[in-house]
């Protein structure tokens, strides 16, 4: 291996001793003895000749070049190594002084809290009347505006009445004919009775007269029934609203044939004041409400409950609701019971089909211990809370949690009222670690 310095080439072994050799060669030329690093003395055999002078000159130039090329890099490496050592020493010194992390804490509060039950519900009219044609005929008129409030008895649709008017006239004529036959038979019977008493006519003739009178009377009654039906059918040509409420969109158009087996409904009218809200409660919730209570006690308790309705946009409906009824059965596919709650709707804000949340305070839990929800850690269904001891050390407590109320959580067991609960920063501390508590305010406490 050789080292190239532009003009000169030296063996690699000479590179490590070049500075020393140059100095020794100069001293030997002057006739001086030079001591080596090992303690030996070089003989004064380096004679001052022209080749030797050129060799020494070349060696001195090579030394200068070596110092210019490699000495700055050596200085930089030495400086970097010094800074690294100093930095490492500084870190070790800092690690020797641990700083207690800062955590935000609140006091566990003891107070009376309402136990809130919440369900998702769907709205429906208190009555939903499906309007259908009861006679077969062609629609000739629609008398209501879709989406408006109608009253009981308002005419919604009209069916062509002419065939039904003709049927009424025909029934009246048949009734008149039957009445005439009855009247004739009655007169005949009245004449036969005195003659029969005097045995002027045969008894058989009297029996025939009585039978003819009764038969003709029955024909009159039948004709009256036919007339009554014809009049009713004529009335059905005006399709009326069966209830007060809001009429929906028309499902049939003018000119459609209504009243056939394949024809659908004409429209629907829903009573929307009050409105029903149906919620599905679990069987467990239902049993918790009814067990250990008589029927009278359950009715009285349900009457006292005030239900809050939260609309889809989060707004609280201004009118409180009251429990209406619970369905007769538990749904086998969901294990829930359908419960209806009535809400007044005087301004017609609520509509059938809307979805909403229903909340109610079922009871008040006395002296409950509550903490912010974000202070609770959950791992595989197990709950824990970090508190700060009087010695300002973090202590982990296993807890049993209860009901959630807004941003708070009821603690059934595990901590005591007044404990300093870590709300922010519990993720970065361990059990027994010194901490610096900082008080914070929590809404709702």
Secondary structure, 3 states (H helix, E strand, C coil): CEEEECCEEEEHHHHCCHHHHHHHHHHHHCCCCCECCCCCECCCCCCCCHHHHHHHHHHHHHHHHHHHHHHHHHHHHHHHHHHHHHHHHHHHHHHCCCCCEEEEEEECEEEEEEEEEEEEEEEEEEEEEEECCCCCEEEEEECCCCCCEECCCCEEEEECCHHHHHHHHHHHHHHHHHHHHHHHHHHHHHHHHHHHHCCCCCHHHHHHHHHHHHHHHHHHHHHHHHHHHHHHHHHCCEEECCCCEEECCCCCCCCCEECCCCCCCCEEEEEEEEEEEEEEEEHHHHHHHHCCCCHHHHHHHHHHCCEEEECCCCCECCCCEEEEEEEEEECCCCCEEEEEEEECCCCCCCCCCCEEEEEEEEEEEEEEEEEEHHHEEEECCEEEEEEECCCCEEEEEEEEEEEEECCEEEEEECCCCCCEEEEECHHHCCCCCEEEEEECCCCCC
